[in-house]
Amino acid sequence: MRDAVGAVQSLLVLGGTSDIGLATARKLVEARTRRVILAARDPSRAEAAAEELRRLGADVGVIAFDARDYASHARVVDEAFAGGDVDCALLAFGVLGDQERLATDGAAAVEAVEANYVGAVSVAIPLAERMRRQGHGTIVVLSSVAGERARRSNFVYGSSKAGLDAFAQGLGDRLHGSGVQVMVVRPGFVRTKMTAGLDDVPLSTDADAVAESIAAGLRRSAHTVWSPAPLRVVMSALRHLPRPLFRRLDV
């Protein structure tokens, strides 16, 4: 349970090698978080990050989690809660993919959508039920501004994030009054290993800045976080742009 000043005491990071997930874990541990579970497809790749968090004073465990292994997700949730309540769970996994390939290769597109959307739905349902039974908790879902309006340059990725965003909002509404909250985070272009080699765009940011936005959102019990904040205005304008004009944009 959160401490007397409302700080998260225990954190589950689903996507335990994610740059944003690890930056958020560091930010929270530097505050008051004392137990962290890193859930990663290859747990050995998360060990270095686990050691870093231990040096910062956290008790850190590493467990296996594969977003597309749906049959294992209830077990993963049970394993994460085996050491006690989890105050906050961060869904930080997903793939960007080669956009040109995703636009022409149906099998590759399905794999991306499964990782980004179906896997999140599969693990979030048992996670939400476990938090509902414990009577408290926050599920933080990394969405994306790409889900605000599908763009031809990344419509497969954008559609998976649009589905995830809608699911997370609906889940949050269902859990209202249960003591469990859902916070949707909509970053723009974030400089991470997932976007390595891609050119920056206006309002680009980095993992540490997104982590600070998440930490601030947790402090104020926000339901939606934009990172950086001005993207809220930018995406509102793009969302309402008439389609003939939108199609003329180089996006």
C-alpha positions in Angstrom: 0.0 0.0 0.0 1.2 3.6 -0.6 2.8 5.2 2.4 1.5 8.0 4.6 2.5 10.6 2.0 1.0 8.7 -0.9 4.2 7.4 -2.4 4.2 4.1 -4.2 5.9 1.4 -2.1 5.9 -1.5 -4.6 6.1 -1.5 -8.4 5.6 -4.1 -11.1 7.2 -3.3 -14.5 5.8 -5.4 -17.3 8.4 -4.9 -19.9 11.3 -5.0 -17.5 14.0 -4.0 -20.0 12.0 -1.1 -21.4 13.9 2.2 -21.3 10.8 4.1 -20.1 9.9 1.3 -17.6 13.4 1.3 -16.1 13.6 5.1 -16.0 10.3 5.2 -14.2 11.5 2.5 -11.7 14.6 4.6 -11.0 12.6 7.7 -10.5 10.2 6.0 -8.1 13.0 4.2 -6.2 14.9 7.5 -5.8 11.7 8.7 -4.0 10.2 6.1 -1.7 9.5 2.9 -3.7 11.2 -0.1 -1.9 10.1 -3.2 -3.8 10.3 -3.6 -7.6 9.4 -6.6 -9.8 10.9 -6.5 -13.3 9.0 -8.8 -15.7 10.8 -9.4 -18.9 10.7 -11.8 -21.8 14.4 -12.6 -21.2 14.9 -12.2 -17.4 18.7 -12.4 -17.8 18.6 -9.1 -19.7 17.0 -7.4 -16.8 19.6 -8.4 -14.2 21.9 -5.4 -14.8 19.0 -3.0 -14.3 17.9 -5.0 -11.2 21.4 -4.6 -9.7 21.3 -0.8 -10.3 17.9 -0.6 -8.6 19.2 -2.6 -5.7 22.1 -0.2 -5.3 19.6 2.6 -5.0 18.0 0.7 -2.1 15.2 -1.4 -3.6 14.4 -5.0 -3.1 14.2 -6.2 -6.7 12.9 -9.4 -8.2 13.0 -10.5 -11.8 10.4 -12.8 -13.4 9.6 -14.1 -16.9 6.9 -12.4 -19.0 6.1 -12.8 -22.6 3.4 -10.5 -24.0 2.3 -13.0 -26.5 2.2 -16.0 -24.2 -1.3 -15.4 -23.1 -1.8 -18.6 -21.2 1.0 -17.6 -18.8 -0.3 -14.2 -17.9 -2.5 -15.2 -14.9 0.5 -17.1 -13.5 2.8 -14.0 -14.0 0.4 -11.9 -12.0 0.3 -14.4 -9.2 4.1 -14.6 -9.2 4.4 -10.8 -9.1 2.0 -10.6 -6.1 3.6 -13.5 -4.2 5.7 -11.1 -2.2 2.8 -8.9 -1.1 0.6 -6.2 -2.5 1.6 -4.3 -5.6 0.8 -0.6 -5.5 1.6 0.3 -9.1 1.9 -1.8 -12.3 3.4 -0.3 -15.4 2.6 -1.8 -18.7 5.7 -0.7 -20.6 6.1 -3.4 -23.3 5.4 -3.2 -27.0 7.1 -3.1 -30.4 7.4 -0.3 -33.0 8.3 -2.5 -35.9 9.4 -1.7 -39.4 6.5 0.4 -40.6 7.0 -0.4 -44.3 7.0 -4.1 -43.6 4.0 -3.9 -41.3 2.0 -2.1 -44.1 2.6 -5.0 -46.5 3.2 -8.1 -44.4 0.0 -9.3 -42.7 1.7 -11.8 -40.4 4.2 -9.2 -39.2 1.3 -6.8 -38.6 -0.6 -9.3 -36.5 2.5 -10.0 -34.4 2.9 -6.3 -33.6 -0.8 -5.9 -32.8 -0.7 -9.0 -30.6 2.3 -7.6 -28.6 1.0 -4.1 -28.3 -2.7 -4.6 -27.8 -3.8 -8.2 -27.3 -1.0 -9.0 -24.8 -1.8 -5.9 -22.8 -5.5 -6.8 -22.6 -4.6 -10.4 -21.6 -2.4 -9.4 -18.7 -4.3 -6.3 -17.6 -7.5 -8.2 -16.9 -6.1 -10.5 -14.2 -3.9 -7.7 -12.9 -6.9 -5.4 -12.4 -8.9 -8.2 -10.7 -6.0 -8.9 -8.3 -5.7 -5.2 -7.5 -9.5 -5.0 -7.0 -9.3 -7.8 -4.5 -6.5 -6.1 -2.6 -8.6 -2.9 -2.6 -6.0 -0.5 -4.0 -3.5 0.0 -6.8 -2.7 2.0 -10.0 -2.2 0.5 -13.4 -0.1 2.7 -15.7 -0.6 2.0 -19.4 1.9 3.4 -21.9 -0.2 4.4 -24.8 1.1 6.8 -27.5 0.0 9.9 -29.3 0.2 7.7 -32.4 -3.2 6.2 -31.2 -4.9 9.6 -31.3 -5.3 9.5 -35.1 -4.0 6.8 -37.4 -1.3 8.1 -39.7 -0.2 6.5 -43.0 3.4 6.4 -41.8 2.6 4.1 -38.8 -1.1 3.1 -39.0 -0.6 -0.5 -37.8 1.3 0.7 -34.7 -1.1 3.6 -34.2 -4.1 1.4 -34.5 -2.7 -1.0 -31.8 -2.2 2.0 -29.5 -5.6 3.4 -30.2 -7.1 0.1 -29.2 -4.9 0.0 -26.1 -5.9 3.5 -25.1 -9.6 2.9 -25.5 -9.3 -0.4 -23.5 -7.4 1.3 -20.7 -9.9 4.2 -20.4 -12.8 1.7 -20.3 -11.0 -0.4 -17.7 -10.4 2.7 -15.6 -14.1 3.6 -15.7 -15.1 0.0 -14.7 -12.7 0.1 -11.7 -13.9 3.5 -10.5 -14.8 3.3 -6.9 -12.9 0.1 -6.3 -9.8 1.7 -5.0 -8.0 0.9 -8.3 -7.1 3.5 -10.8 -5.8 3.4 -14.4 -3.5 6.1 -15.7 -3.0 6.4 -19.5 0.3 7.9 -20.6 0.5 9.3 -24.1 4.1 10.1 -25.0 5.2 11.5 -28.3 8.5 10.5 -30.0 10.8 9.2 -27.3 14.5 8.7 -27.8 14.9 5.0 -26.7 16.5 1.9 -28.1 13.1 1.2 -29.8 13.4 4.4 -31.9 17.2 4.2 -32.4 18.1 5.3 -36.0 15.0 7.4 -36.5 15.1 11.1 -36.8 13.8 13.4 -34.0 10.5 15.2 -34.6 9.1 18.3 -33.0 8.5 17.8 -29.2 10.7 14.8 -29.1 11.6 13.7 -25.6 13.5 11.0 -23.7 12.8 8.2 -21.2 13.7 10.2 -18.2 11.3 13.0 -19.1 8.5 10.5 -19.6 9.4 8.9 -16.2 9.1 12.3 -14.5 5.7 12.8 -16.2 4.6 9.4 -14.9 5.8 10.1 -11.4 4.0 13.5 -11.4 0.8 11.8 -12.6 1.0 9.3 -9.9 1.4 12.0 -7.3 -1.8 13.8 -8.4 -3.8 10.6 -9.2 -4.1 11.6 -12.8 -6.1 9.5 -15.3 -4.3 10.8 -18.4 -0.7 12.1 -18.8 0.7 13.7 -22.0 4.5 13.8 -22.4 5.5 16.4 -23.1 2.3 18.3 -22.1 2.0 20.5 -25.2 1.2 17.4 -27.2 -2.3 17.5 -25.9 -3.0 20.7 -27.9 -1.1 19.5 -31.0 -3.0 16.2 -31.1 -6.3 17.8 -30.5 -5.8 19.9 -33.5 -4.7 17.0 -35.7 -7.6 14.8 -34.5 -10.1 17.4 -35.7 -8.4 18.3 -38.9 -10.6 17.5 -41.9 -9.5 14.3 -43.6 -8.7 15.8 -47.0 -6.3 18.2 -45.3 -4.9 15.5 -43.0 -4.1 13.4 -46.0 -1.9 16.2 -47.4 0.3 16.2 -44.3 3.6 14.4 -44.4 2.9 12.3 -41.4 
